[in-house]
Amino acid sequence: FSTYDATCQIAQEIAEKIQQQNQHGRSGENTIRLTVTIRALLQSLKEKIALLKDLLLRAVSTHQITQLEGDRRQNLLDELLTRERLLLASFKNEGAEPDLIRSSLMTGGAKRGAPNPWLFEEPEETRGLGFDEIRQQQQKIIQEQDAGLDALSSIISRQKQMGKEIGNELDEQNEIIDDLANLVENTDGKLRTETRRMNLVDRKSTSCG
């Protein structure tokens, strides 16, 4: 992390020095001193990037970090390599535009108080863990998720069984209601028949009287 910080700071310093050199022109004592300084800084930048490559390769090969984290840091390293080429082209005045220098200044090294992007996306849960420890942690999470899914499946099964029992109960209740309706209908028919008979008896009784 400290090597990445130092590399970004060197790249930013080179961009600032090149901007100063362009302001002073290509001749004069100040320009000569700036040229010597820039050459030394460019060499230092090259060595720092090479060191970062070696450290990153070692971290991935020994499983100190995951392959996914290694790919993310490789992208950051590729960005540094691109900035190095731009700065070298600007220093040699190979058609590089001043906007490139300003861009290098804007995307300079990690600023004070700002998080180091080399570490920025490394989650707290895996920071400092080895590959085997991360794998064990992932297996534990998977086991917990499986246990949760089993519990959820059990709950759903119970609810399904309750739904079936409620459905059966409703079917039985519907059959009882149908039987009651038939019984009521039959009773109503008998009542109507008996009422007609009573009316008939009543009329005969009246005529006989």
C-alpha positions as a printed Julia matrix, in Angstrom:
209×3 Matrix{Float64}:
    0.0     0.0     0.0
    2.8     2.41    0.9
    4.63    1.55   -2.34
    1.51    2.36   -4.37
    1.13    5.68   -2.53
    4.77    6.57   -3.15
    4.49    5.66   -6.84
    1.44    7.89   -7.32
    3.19   10.77   -5.55
    6.22   10.43   -7.84
    3.99   10.46  -10.93
    2.24   13.59   -9.7
    5.56   15.27   -8.92
    6.84   14.48  -12.43
    3.73   16.06  -13.96
    4.26   19.21  -11.87
    7.94   19.4   -12.84
    7.13   18.98  -16.55
    4.57   21.76  -16.28
    7.18   24.02  -14.67
    9.65   23.13  -17.41
    7.15   24.06  -20.1
    6.54   27.38  -18.37
   10.28   28.18  -18.22
   10.99   27.02  -21.77
   13.6    24.55  -22.98
   16.7    26.6   -22.12
   18.19   28.21  -19.04
   19.67   27.07  -15.75
   16.31   26.34  -14.13
   15.31   24.19  -17.08
   18.51   22.15  -16.83
   17.93   21.49  -13.13
   14.32   20.54  -13.84
   15.43   18.19  -16.62
   17.88   16.39  -14.32
   15.23   16.14  -11.61
   12.6    14.82  -14.03
   14.98   12.18  -15.4
   15.7    10.95  -11.87
   12.02   10.91  -10.98
   11.12    9.01  -14.15
   13.72    6.39  -13.3
   12.37    6.15   -9.77
    8.82    5.83  -11.13
    9.91    2.99  -13.4
   11.55    1.16  -10.49
    8.5     1.64   -8.24
    6.15    0.26  -10.89
    8.44   -2.75  -11.39
    8.42   -3.31   -7.62
    4.62   -3.11   -7.55
    4.44   -5.71  -10.32
    6.66   -8.05   -8.35
    4.75   -7.54   -5.09
    1.39   -8.05   -6.79
    2.54  -11.22   -8.54
    3.87  -12.58   -5.25
    0.64  -11.73   -3.4
   -1.51  -13.53   -5.99
    0.75  -16.57   -6.36
    0.97  -17.12   -2.59
   -2.82  -16.55   -2.17
   -2.35  -13.56    0.12
   -5.2   -11.95   -1.84
   -7.98  -13.37   -4.0
   -7.71  -13.54   -7.78
  -10.52  -10.99   -8.06
   -8.64   -8.54   -5.85
   -5.47   -9.25   -7.83
   -7.26   -8.33  -11.07
   -8.52   -5.08   -9.52
   -5.03   -4.07   -8.4
   -3.63   -5.04  -11.8
   -6.02   -2.5   -13.35
   -4.62    0.17  -11.02
   -1.12   -0.85  -12.03
   -2.05   -0.6   -15.72
   -3.28    2.95  -15.08
    0.11    3.8   -13.58
    1.88    2.36  -16.62
   -0.3     4.49  -18.9
    0.52    7.62  -16.88
    4.22    6.76  -17.06
    4.06    6.59  -20.86
    2.18    9.89  -21.05
    4.65   11.61  -18.74
    7.62   10.26  -20.68
    6.1    11.45  -23.96
    5.44   14.89  -22.43
    9.0    15.11  -21.13
   10.44   14.21  -24.52
    7.97   16.63  -26.14
    6.71   13.92  -28.49
    3.57   15.73  -29.44
    2.0    15.43  -26.01
   -0.55   18.15  -25.36
   -0.53   20.29  -22.2
   -3.95   18.83  -21.4
   -2.24   15.49  -20.79
   -0.06   17.09  -18.14
   -3.04   18.73  -16.5
   -4.81   15.37  -16.61
   -1.84   13.76  -14.88
   -1.96   16.42  -12.21
   -5.69   15.95  -11.66
   -5.3    12.17  -11.36
   -2.24   12.45   -9.16
   -1.25   10.25   -6.25
   -3.34    9.52   -3.22
   -4.08   12.77   -1.44
   -3.79   13.25    2.29
   -6.77   11.82    4.11
   -8.1    10.08    0.98
   -8.44    6.28    0.97
   -5.78    4.35   -0.88
   -7.45    2.87   -4.0
   -5.03   -0.07   -3.77
   -6.9    -0.97   -0.6
  -10.16    0.88   -1.18
  -12.32   -2.04   -2.36
  -10.83   -4.68   -0.08
  -13.7    -5.65    2.28
  -13.1    -5.6     6.02
  -14.14   -9.25    6.28
  -11.26  -10.47    4.08
   -8.6    -7.86    4.8
   -5.42   -9.54    6.01
   -6.77  -13.07    5.49
   -5.03  -15.73    3.46
   -6.6   -17.7     0.62
   -7.45  -20.72    2.8
   -8.98  -18.52    5.48
  -11.11  -16.69    2.9
  -12.25  -20.04    1.45
  -13.21  -21.3     4.93
  -15.09  -18.07    5.56
  -16.97  -18.45    2.27
  -17.82  -22.08    3.07
  -19.16  -21.02    6.46
  -21.34  -18.34    4.81
  -22.62  -20.91    2.29
  -23.45  -23.35    5.11
  -25.35  -20.63    6.97
  -27.25  -19.76    3.8
  -28.07  -23.44    3.23
  -29.36  -23.73    6.8
  -31.52  -20.65    6.26
  -32.89  -22.08    3.01
  -33.68  -25.39    4.74
  -35.58  -23.56    7.5
  -37.46  -21.52    4.88
  -38.29  -24.7     2.95
  -39.62  -26.32    6.14
  -41.84  -23.3     6.85
  -43.19  -23.31    3.3
  -43.91  -27.06    3.54
  -45.84  -26.57    6.77
  -47.83  -23.72    5.24
  -48.59  -25.89    2.21
  -49.83  -28.71    4.47
  -51.96  -26.25    6.44
  -53.39  -24.95    3.16
  -54.33  -28.5     2.13
  -55.99  -29.18    5.51
  -57.93  -25.9     5.31
  -59.02  -26.83    1.77
  -60.2   -30.26    2.93
  -62.09  -28.68    5.83
  -63.78  -26.24    3.46
  -64.8   -29.13    1.2
  -66.36  -30.94    4.17
  -68.15  -27.78    5.28
  -69.48  -27.26    1.76
  -70.82  -30.83    1.71
  -72.55  -30.25    5.08
  -74.05  -26.99    3.77
  -75.3   -28.81    0.66
  -76.87  -31.54    2.83
  -78.53  -28.9     5.02
  -79.87  -27.12    1.95
  -81.36  -30.37    0.64
  -82.85  -31.13    4.07
  -84.36  -27.65    4.32
  -85.77  -27.98    0.82
  -87.33  -31.36    1.65
  -88.75  -30.03    4.91
  -90.18  -27.02    3.12
  -91.84  -29.3     0.59
  -93.38  -31.42    3.36
  -94.64  -28.29    5.12
  -96.3   -27.07    1.95
  -97.93  -30.5     1.46
  -99.19  -30.61    5.05
 -100.49  -27.05    4.72
 -102.51  -28.01    1.64
 -103.93  -31.01    3.5
 -104.87  -28.86    6.48
 -106.61  -26.39    4.18
 -108.48  -29.26    2.52
 -109.58  -30.71    5.88
 -110.64  -27.27    7.01
 -112.82  -26.76    3.92
 -114.42  -30.19    4.29
 -115.07  -29.52    7.93
 -116.8   -26.26    7.09
 -118.99  -27.82    4.39
 -120.0   -30.65    6.7
 -121.0   -28.22    9.39
